[in-house]
Each structure stands twice: as structure tokens, then as C-alpha cells.
Amino acid sequence: MELALFDYELPPELIAQYPAETRDGSRLLVLSRQSGEREDRMFRDLSTLLHAGDCLVVNQSRVIPARLSGQLEEGGRGVELLLLREVDNHCWEALTRPAKRCRVGANLQLADGHARARVLRALPLGKRVVEIECSGTVRSLLEQYGLPPLPPYIRRYQKPGSEDWERYQTVYANEEGSVAAPTAGLHFTQELLSALERIGVEILSLTLHVGPGTFRPIRSREVERHRMESEFIQVPTETALALNRARAEQRRVIAVGTTTTRALETACVDGTVQPFEGRTDRYIYPGYRFTVVDGLLTNFHLPRSSLLLLVSAFTGRERILLAYRHAIEAGYRFYSYGDAMLIV
């Protein structure tokens, strides 16, 4: 299957540069999975679109301020590290920009001289293993000097604003570990979640720590040749049991985001959702048969991305691209800080 089939033209002005004034003030395009019918709503209307008994599953991973800027000790040229995961005490796997400056053995000054790093190993795809020297823990260094890992299509990427510290994080974020937000959840407020619970929606949680594989561009011409990088997931026992009850009672399972969808589909074995803790490289593209998810709440995704392939697998490529065309004509806002779509 040619990747070019999943392309579309997006006017640059529709790429959201800032979040909506209020989280639930985003627009919501409701799409019928079966008929393709569309309806323009607001995200705050979600409590009128879901039903008593529905299971809404959220990804509670918390974004860490994983970006550290600095420079080479020799020559002073600028570099940036995006810390991905801890390998050992003070040793982290990181994406480096530009990677060619961060050769093995290079020494870096980070965080305005408050930390130092040495490149220990080179890994594929621009990754490096770096050893970081700082007065406390690396986590405390990030909390003090790290930046929110905004995607580069947000023009203030290098200098995030004060609103990004709050709004590039879901209100239910609990487990630290993501280097990009699970953006479908950014629209929820505590008030909206409470309203959903009052009408009888069951809200369940799991964790998928979003890594660079989720947003890395697909380079192969053929969809099938792409491989996802693995990411850590945890599906708690109570979530698995509740989902199996819901499915036995023929209640709908609505996944908030593509990350939640991948975690649920990974944890389902022989038709039953199992408690799971480990890593997943589940890659979902058209032709995939979904085993758990009945509905999907998601943002609008980049052309030719694994995220667009997943939503196309869920409801059909032609139907999704027609919905995207409608969203463009109607002036919806796209990508991380953009509007949302409910597919049911």
C-alpha cells in the first residue's frame, strides 16, 4: 500500500499555534464510523454524545520537560537534547539536534552551565546515550531547566510560553514519562469529566509513555515497511477487568487518543483484555482488525503519519480524508493544539 494515498494539503494557517481559550472550547467533528455522516459540535458537548455505560479510556502519562539546550565545550556550537528514557544512573537515551555535532566522546555544557554531558554511544535515528553530571538528579535538573517538548511546527518551539507548561499536559496526567503529549486528552476539564461520570460514563485509565516513534515521520514508500519504535505501556488489572465487563455487557469502549488505542489493542489477547506492563511496537494501519475499541476520540493528524494511518484503519481511508477535507473547508484547527474528532 502506497504511503502517498494518505497525503492531503493543509493550509499552514490551520496549524494551531496556541491552545483554545478554554480546554473544552475546542471544536469537535463527530464522524459516524459506519455511514460517514458528519456533525460539527463543540468539545464541551461530549456529555451529550456519550451514553451511560460507555467506557472512556484515557492515557494518564505525564509529559516531562525533556528538552535541554546547551553547546559543545569545544567550539561552543549550539545543541539540544531531548531526553527519552533513563538507561542507568545519570545515563539517558536522548535525541540530539543536530546529531552530527554530538559525536561519541563529545562534551556538552547544558542548562546555562548547571550541567555537563558526555556522549557515550551512538544509536540509530539520531539517538545517543549520554552521561549527565549535575548537582542533583536528572529529574530535578529537568524540572528546573528543561523545556516542554513542543512539536517543531509550533513556531515558538524554542521559547515556549507560560501557557504551554499547563496546557501541553492533560488534567489527569499522573505517571511521568512522555516526551510528547497524548493530545486528544488536552481538551478535557475536570468539570467535563465529572459531568460524564454523572451521566454514567465509566472513566478508566492506562499509561503509554509517548516516545519519538509516535511522531517520527514514515520514510518508506510502502506503508507495510514502516516499523514503530517501542514504547512503555501499563494496563492496570482494574482497567482490564472493567473493560472485559463492559465488553461482555456490549457496552462501548471509547479510546481517548491513538496512544490509548495502541495500548488497548496490545493488551487484548484471544479476545480478552489482560493486565499488561511492558513495551509495545504495535503498528496499526488499514487492514487491521480492532478487537477492543468501538469509538475513538482523536485530534487531526499530519499527512503520511502513523497516526493518520491508525484512524484510517479505524474507519476507512476515504472516509477519513473526506472528513479532513470538510474540517479544512470549515476552518478547524489542526495538530497538537488543534480541534478534535469523535469517531463512533
HUNORHU-V517345 format. One line per field, one symbol per residue. ss: DSSP state (2 for helix, 1 for strand, 0 for the rest). psi: psi as a letter, one per 40 degrees, with the letter a starting at -180 (. if undefined). burial: I if it has 16 or more other ideal C-beta (glycine too) atoms within 10 Angstrom, else O. A space follows every 10 residues. Layout:
ss = ???
psi = ???
burial = ???
This chain:
ss = 0122220000 0222100000 0022201111 1000000111 1122222220 0000111110 1110001111 1100000111 1111111100 1111111022 2000001111 2220111111 1100001111 1111000222 2222201000 0000000000 0222222000 0000111100 0022222002 2222222200 0111111100 0222200000 0122200000 1111102222 2222222200 0011110222 2222222110 0110011111 0000000000 0000111110 0000022222 2222202222 2222222220 0001000001 1110
psi = hhdeefiihh hdeehhdiii dideeiihhh hhdddeiihh aideedeedi iheihhhihe ihhigehhia iidhdeiiih hhhdihdihe hihihihidd egiheihihi ffeeiiihhd ihiifeiihi hhhidaiddd ddddeiihgi ieehdfddgi idddddefhi eehdhheiei igddeeeiid ddddddddee hhhiiahhhh adddehihdi dhdeeihiii ihihhidddd ddddddddef iihhhgiddd ddddddehhf ehhiihhaii fhhhiheihh edhdihhiah iiifiddddd ddddehdddd ddddddddde fihiadeaai hhh.
burial = OOIOOIOOOO OOOIIIOOII OOIIOIIIII IOOOOOOIOO OOIIIIIOII OOOIIIIIII IIIIIIIIII IIOOOOOOII IIIIOOOOOI IIIIIIIOOO IIOOOIOIII IOOOIIIIIO OOOOOIIIII IIOIOOOIOO IIOOIIIIII IOOIOOOOOI OOOIOOIIII IIIOIOIIII IIIIIIIIOO OIIOIIOOOO IIIIIIIIII IIIIIIOIOO OOIOOIOIOO IIIIIIOOII OIIIOIIOOO IIIIIIIIII IIIIIIIIOO OOIOOIOOOI OIIIIIOOOI OIIIIIIIII IIOIIIIIII IIIIIIIOII IOIIOOIIOO OIIIIIIIII IIII
